[in-house]
Amino acid sequence: METATATSVKDYKKVGVDLKTQLESFNTENLSKADTQEKIVLPTAEDVQTEKSQKSLFAGIESFDATKLKHAETCEKNPLPDKEGN
């Protein structure tokens, strides 16, 4: 492995002279401190528990055997009228 060496600003030929001077004279102490805010919030223990129960429910639905169901006869309580209008 090669060791990383710092490249001088003077080595960049396509960078403008004014930008080179600004980069060379840049001081990081002039930067203001900023508080970082966490954008990705970790789920709570309740969220994890509900997700686990939902996963087990979905697994039970996916592995359900339809051959265990019993046949049921349907009985129409309000049949549609026939074409004669009776």
C-alpha positions in Angstrom: 0.0 0.0 0.0 1.1 3.5 -0.7 1.0 6.2 1.9 -1.2 9.1 1.2 0.7 12.3 0.5 -0.8 15.8 0.7 -1.0 17.4 -2.7 -0.1 21.0 -2.9 -2.6 23.4 -4.4 0.2 24.6 -6.7 0.1 21.1 -8.4 -3.5 21.8 -9.7 -3.0 23.5 -13.1 -6.7 24.1 -14.0 -7.6 25.8 -10.8 -7.8 29.6 -10.9 -5.1 31.7 -9.2 -7.6 33.5 -6.9 -9.1 30.2 -5.8 -5.6 28.8 -5.1 -4.8 31.7 -2.9 -8.0 31.4 -1.0 -7.5 27.7 -0.5 -3.9 28.2 0.7 -4.9 30.9 3.2 -8.0 29.1 4.5 -8.1 28.7 8.3 -10.4 26.1 9.8 -10.6 28.0 13.1 -12.8 30.6 11.5 -15.6 28.0 11.0 -18.4 28.2 13.5 -19.5 25.3 15.6 -22.7 23.6 14.5 -24.8 21.1 16.5 -25.5 18.0 14.5 -29.0 16.7 14.3 -29.6 13.0 13.9 -31.9 12.5 10.9 -32.3 8.8 11.1 -34.0 8.1 14.4 -33.7 4.5 15.6 -37.0 2.7 16.3 -38.2 2.2 19.9 -38.5 -1.1 21.6 -42.3 -1.0 21.1 -41.8 -0.5 17.3 -39.5 -3.5 17.1 -41.9 -5.7 19.1 -44.9 -4.8 16.9 -42.9 -5.4 13.7 -41.9 -8.8 15.0 -45.5 -9.7 15.7 -46.6 -8.5 12.3 -43.9 -10.6 10.7 -45.0 -13.7 12.5 -48.6 -12.9 11.5 -47.6 -12.6 7.8 -45.6 -15.8 8.0 -48.6 -17.6 9.3 -50.8 -16.3 6.5 -48.2 -17.2 3.9 -47.8 -20.8 5.2 -51.6 -21.3 5.6 -52.8 -24.6 4.1 -56.1 -24.0 2.2 -56.9 -27.7 2.2 -57.8 -27.5 5.8 -60.8 -25.3 5.0 -64.3 -26.9 5.0 -66.7 -26.3 2.1 -69.7 -24.2 2.9 -72.9 -23.9 0.8 -74.0 -20.4 0.1 -77.6 -19.4 0.6 -78.8 -16.2 -1.0 -81.2 -14.4 1.2 -82.1 -11.7 -1.3 -82.0 -13.3 -4.7 -82.1 -11.0 -7.8 -85.4 -10.9 -9.6 -85.7 -12.9 -12.8 -86.3 -11.4 -16.3 -90.1 -11.8 -16.0 -90.3 -9.3 -13.1 -91.5 -11.7 -10.5 
